[in-house]
């Protein structure tokens, strides 16, 4: 099996998607799903997705219906196989930390961890007052040790086993994996296959296309493989809660509870709305938030629940503070939202809606008093986590239910 040296994967051709989880966090990783986007990419999107396609058990024959036309033959990867990108050298821990990291010029824009694991990672950047080459770094901490590694701009995700994925924003750049000792050499497995237990989803962003590659990554074994995705769908977003995958197309969602080996179509009218898939700790429970265009904020207007039988339920929502900053589904199936009002200085508020829907009740969180900024929700292999930071940006406040928060040191 070939070894992956990420420059070898760099091509110029995907949040992001990958849309960045933290760079766009205040919009709740909002994806635009209006019909005109389907025309923007056209048939070329289907050709690209065929590269990573596999068998998908759909129930229709028209485009976007997900009906397979048989088992596609394996298609050779279109990614280069020789190092070609000077921007992506293999990264080792810095011998000396940049001075700005301990100053008020350091800003955090990424955080990742897995509940129950002691290793924590965060990404930091320096404002325009900084000089020197290393203006963006990854900080990995565990057992009293800490490493600082210069990285490209990208989305940070926990891969498990003390390892973390950075998905560069630059189109065509492959995902890269790090641990406290630096960058990890990954091995690409041949062929495409469903997402396996213990794996997380990573993507290669496209230019004009949301994705040009989707992968399952196992941090513990340092292996990755192309994912099976539904064919004939203009893929706009993908979300994984363990092996429970939700693919979002144009006016269409595809639901799989076995990593993509099979799935069902769920049509939801999202025309005129922005959408945000809610990370879920309850297997099979899928919630989509529908809202308007609030520029840097996401004003919630409706809540939709997607069901495995292809149906969905939609409710109109009217909250006193309507701008959603973070969301998750608890293990009991209830929906939790963190919101803020539209005026400067409005407090962060936490709301809960029962699994059957209906009115929201406001929660009074504990351990949340020091929070000054709420980033959003991160997905992990053991469920979603809401994340906030403190005034000195040195601590993260995390919660799996929106009610009880605890502090974790970030740097």
N, C-alpha and C positions, 0 to 999 in steps of 0.2 A: 504494500500500500504506500502511495506517495506521501512524502512529508509536505506539510504546508508551511511555507515561509511567506508571511503575508504579502510582501511586495510581489511575490509570485502570483498572487491572486488579483493584484490591483489591475483594474481595467478602467477605461474611461467610458463609460457608457453614458424592495427596499424597504411611525410615527411614525422622514422618515419614517424609510422607515426605519429607512425607518424613521418615522417622525420621532424626534428626541423625546424621551420620557421626562427629562428634567428641563431641557431648554424651552419646551413648550408646555410646561406643567400647569401653568395657570389657565390654560384652556382645557385642562383635563385630557391632554393628548387628543384634542378634537380633530376629527377628520372631516373634511368637506365631502358630502356624498350627493351633491346635486347632479342631475342627469348630464349637464353639459360636460362633466369631467369624463364621462364615458367616451364621448366623441373626441376628446383631446388626445387620448392615447391610441384609440382605434384598434384595428386588428393586430397591430404589432405587439400589443400587450399579450394577446393570446399566444403568439409565437414564442415570446420570451418565456411565458409561464409553462409552455410545453416542455421547455428544457428541464424543468424540475417537476414535471407532472407525473402522476401515477394513476392507479385505478381509483375512481371515486364513484360510490354507489349513489347516484342521484335518482330523480323521479320525473325527468322531463327531457325533451329533445331540443328545445329551442336554445339559442345562446343565453348564457347565464343560468341555465337550468341545471347544469351540472351532470347531465346524462353522459356517461362515458361512451366513446365510440370504439370500445374495445380497449385492450391493454396496449398503451403506447410503447413503442420500442425505445430502449434507452438512447438518449441523445447525448453525444459528447459535450462536455462542459465547454462553454464559450470563453471561459476565463483564461487569461494567459498562464503559462506554466513556467515562466522564467522571471527572476526578479527584474522589476522595471520601474519601481517607484522610489525615488530617493527620499520622499517624505515619510516613508514607513520602514525605517531600519528596525532591526530587532532591538527591543528596549530592555535595558538592565537598570537596577536601582541606582539612583544618583549617589555619587560619593559624598556630595555636600548638598544639603537642602537649599533651595533658593531662599534668600533672606525675606522676600515678600510673603512667604507662606505663613509666617508668624505675625504678620502685620495686619492693619486694617485695610490693606489693599487687596487682601485675599478674599475671593468670593467663591462659595461652594455652589456647584450646579449639578451635582450627582451624588447619590448615596445608594449603597447596596449592601445587603446582608441576607443570611438565611436564618430564620429563627432556630435557636438551639446550637448554632455554630458561633464560635467566638471571633472569627475573622470578620472584620468590617472594612469596607472600602468607600472612598469618596473621591470626587474629582473637584479640582480647584483651578481657578484662573486668576490672573492678575490684571488690574485695570491698566489704563493707558499710561499711567505714570511709571510703570515698570520698564526696566531695560534688561537686555539679555535674551538668550534664545529660549529658555524654558519658561514659558508664560502659561502653560497648562500642564497640570500634573495629576497623577493618580496616587493617593495615599492609602496604603494597605497596612492595617494594624492587627496584631494578634499576639497574645501571651507576652506582653511587654515589649515586643519588637515592633518596628515601624519601618516601612520602605516608602520612598518617594520616587516615582517613575515618570519621566516626561512622556506625554501621550498626545496624539492628535485629538481634535475636537470630536466628540461622539457621545453616544448613549451608554450608560453604565448599567450592567445587569449582573446579578449574582448567579454563578454557574454551579455552585455547590462545591463541597470539598475544599473550601478556602480559596476558590478561584473565581475570577470575575471576567466578564466579557465587555469589551469596548467596541461598539459598532460605530465606525467613523461616519461622519455626516457626508463626507466627500463621495460623490457618485462613483460606483465601481470598486470602492475600497472594501476589503473583506473584514469580517469580524476578527478581533484579536483577543487572546486570553492571557490573563496575568494572575500571578499569585505574589506572595510576599518576597519571593526570590527573583521576580522579574517576569519577563514574557515566557509563556509556555508554548513549546513546539507542539502543534496539533497534527493529528493524522486523519486524513480524509478517507472515509470508507467508500467503497464503490457502490454505485447505484443509488436510487432513492427509496426511502422506506418511511413508515409512520414514525411519529414522535414516540420514543420509548420512555418508560418510567425513569425518573431521575434526570431526564434531559430538559433543556430549555431551548426556546426558539431564538434564533438570531437571524439577521437579514443583511443583505447587501442592497444599498439604496441605488436607485436608478436616476437618470437625468431625463425627466419627462414621464418616467414610470415610477410608481411607488416602490416596487421591488424588481430586482433582477436576479435575486437568489434568496431562498429560505433554507435554513439549516437547523438541524437538531444537534445541540452540543452537550456532551457529557463532560463536565469539568473534572470529575474524579478520574476518568480514564483517558482524558485528553484526546478524545475522538469526536468527529463530527461527520454528518452525512446530509445529503440533500433530502428535503422533506417531500412527502407526497402532498400535493395540493389539488383542489378541485379544478378540473380543466374547464375551459370556456367560461371563465369568469374574470372580469376586470377587477383584480384584487386591489382593494384600497386600504385595508387594515387586517391584521391578524392578531388574535389574543389567545394566550394559552393559560389555563388554570390546571396545572399538571398536564395530563394527557387530554383534557377537555379543550378542544380547539374551537374558536369561532372565527370564521373568515367572513369579511365584509366585502361585498361587491356593490354594484350599482343597483340600489333598491332591493338587494338580496343579501341574505346571510346564510352561511352554511355551517351546520353544527355537527361536530364529531366528538364522540366520547371515547374513541379508541386511537387517538393520535393521528387521525386522518385516514385510517384504513377504510372507513366507511363514513357515511354522513347523510344528513337530510337537509333539504332546502327550507328556508323560512323567509317568506316575502314580508317585508315591513315597509310601509310607506314613509320614507324619510325625505321626500322631496320638499325642499325649502327649509330643511333643518340641518344643523350640524349635529354630528353624532359622537358619542363617547361610550366605548365599551367599558363596563364596570368589572374590575377584577373580583373574582368570586372564590370564597372558601368553601362553598357548598357545591359538591359535584353535580353538574348538570343544570345548575341555576344560572341563567344568563339574563342580564339586565342591560338595556341600552338607554342612555340619557339622550334626549332630544332637546336642542336649544337653539337660540338665535345667534347672530353674529355680534358678540359683545366686544369686538376688537381684542383686547388682551385678556378679557374675562369671558366666562361661559355662562350666559343666563339660561337657567333651566326652565323649560316649558312643559315637557312631557316625560313620562317614564314608561318604557316598554319592556315587557317580559317575553322572551322568546321560549316557546315550548317545543319539545322534541317531536310532537306530532305535526309540526308545521304551522301551528296556530300561534297567535301572539295576543297579548292584552296590553292596551295602551291607556294611560291615565293622564289627564291634565294636572299640572302641579302649580300651586301658588304659595311660595314661601316668602316670609318677610325679608329674608336675605337670600336672593335668588342666584347669586353667582357661585357656581360650584368650583371648589379648588381641589377636592379629593373625594373619592367614593370607594366603597367596597361592599361586598355581600358577605355577611357573617356566616358562620357554620350552620346557624339555625335558619338561614335563608332570608333574614331581614336585611334591608338596604340601609346603609349608613352614608350620610353625606356631610361634608364639611363645607360650609358656605360663608360668604361675606356679603355685606350690603354694598350699595353703590356709592356711598359717601366716604371720603377720606377719614380714617380712624374708626370705621365701623368694626366691631369685634368679630372674631371668628366664632362661628356657631356650629354645633354638631346636632344632626337630626337623625332620627331612626323611623323607618317605615316597616311594618310587619310583613312577613312573607306573602300574605294574601293581598297586599296593597292597602289603599286607604290613606287616612290622614297621617302626617308626619308628627312625631313628638320630639321635643327638644331634649337633648341629653345634657347632663352636667358632668363633664369629664373631670377626672382626678389626675394630678401630676402634670397638668397641662398649663399651669399658671405661667411658666417661664417662656412659653412659646411666643415668638414674635413674628414668625413667618411660616406659612403652611405651604410646603412644596407640592404635595399630592400623594399618590399611592404608588408603591412599587409592588410588582408581582414576584413571588419567590416560589420555589418548588414545594414549600410548605404553607402556602397561602399568602394573601395580600397583606401589606403593612402600610398604614398611613404614616407619613413622615412630616415632622415640623422641625424648625431649628430655633435656637436661642439667640439672644441678642449678640453674643460674641462669636456666633457661628461655630463654636468649638464643640457643641453638643447637638446631637439629634434626639428628638423626642419621637418615639415610635409607639404604635398601637395597632392591635389586630381587631379591635372592636369599636374604636372611637370613644370609648369610655375610660379605659385605664391606660395611662401613658407612662412610659419609663424612659430614662435617659441613657444614651449611648454616646461615648466619646468618638468624635470624627477625626480629630487630628492631634 
